[in-house]
Amino acid sequence: MDFILIAQYKVHTPKTIQSMQDYLPDLHKHKNVFLQFQASKSIKMVIKDTTRELKVEYSRLLTSNSLLHQSTAKCCKLVEELPLETEEMVDDMLTTGIYCNFPKMYLISYFV
């Protein structure tokens, strides 16, 4: 946001241009946050269905008899893994087939 706000100044000084150069790598570093907004409806539906299936699978696992023979620490670890696994899966699905190839992102490099 800092880069974009500075780029909108009507008049630039060497200091504002240097600030834009400093912020540009951060802009590219964090542009992946926009992937979820670029995802199509079909990808969002697949993510929703897969997340639901993963939760059902974990619920089955947590209520199964095989956990009765496991330690409390192992059970807690399984419960903690669900959000992490779900987040990784969603990130993988968002980045597969979707790219941060926004036309304006390429043009930004010429602003400075």
N, C-alpha and C positions, 0 to 999 in steps of 0.2 A: 504494500500500500504506500509505503514511503516513496518508492521510486515513482509510482504513478502520480502521487500528489505533487512531487517536485517537478515532474515532467509537464505538469499543467501550468506552471508559472509562466507569466507572459514575458518576463525578462529573466535571463540567466546570467549568473556571474561565474567566474572560475570555481568558486566554492560550491555553487549548486550543481554544476556539471560534475565536479569531483564526487559530490554526494550521490548523484545518480550512478556514477561508475561504481561506487562502493556498494550501493544497494542492488545493483543488477545481479550479481551472483546469488544473493539471498532470494531474489525473486525467482530465479530458475531453480534454486534448491528446494523451494517450498511450493512450486506450482502444481505438484501432484495432489494437493488438497482439492483442486478443482475437478479431479477425475470423477468424483461421485456425482457432480452436477452435469457431467458430460455423458454419463452412462445412459443407454437407451432404456426404454421401458422393459424390453425383453430381458436385458441383463439384470435390471433391478428385480424382476420377478424371479429369475433363476436364483439370485442371491437370497431373496426372501424364502423361497422354497427350500434351498439347501440349508439355510440357517435353521429353519424349522425342523428339518430332518435331523440335523446334528443335535439339536436340543432333545428331540425324542430319543435319539440313540443314547445320549448321555443319561437321560432319565431312566431308560431301561437298564443301563449299566449300573446306575447308582441304586436301583431298587432290586437288583438281582441278588440271588443267594451267594454268588461268588464273592461279593463284598463282605459277607459275614465273616469270612476267614481272613480278611485283610486288616492291616493295622489302621488306626485312626488317622495317622499321618498320611498314609497312602490314599485313604478316602478323601481327605482334605485336599490333597494334591490334585486328584481327579476333578474335584469341584472347582478348583482354581484354574484348571487347564481349559475349561469350556470357553470363557470369554477370550482367552488368548488365541485358542484355535479358531474360534469364530472370526476374530478380527483378522488373523492371517489369511483365512479363506476368503473373506470379503476383499481384502487388499489384492490378493492374487486374481480374483475374478474381475475386479475393476481394472487392473492393469493389463489383463489379457485382452487384446483386441482394441484397447482404447489407448490413445496416445495423447500426450500433451502437445499436439502439433497445432496449436491454435494459430491462425494466420497472424494475429496481432503480436504474438509472442516473438515471432521472427523480426517483425518491424521494430520492436522495442530496442533491439541491439543498435539500431541506427539513430535513436533519439540523442544519445550523447554526442 
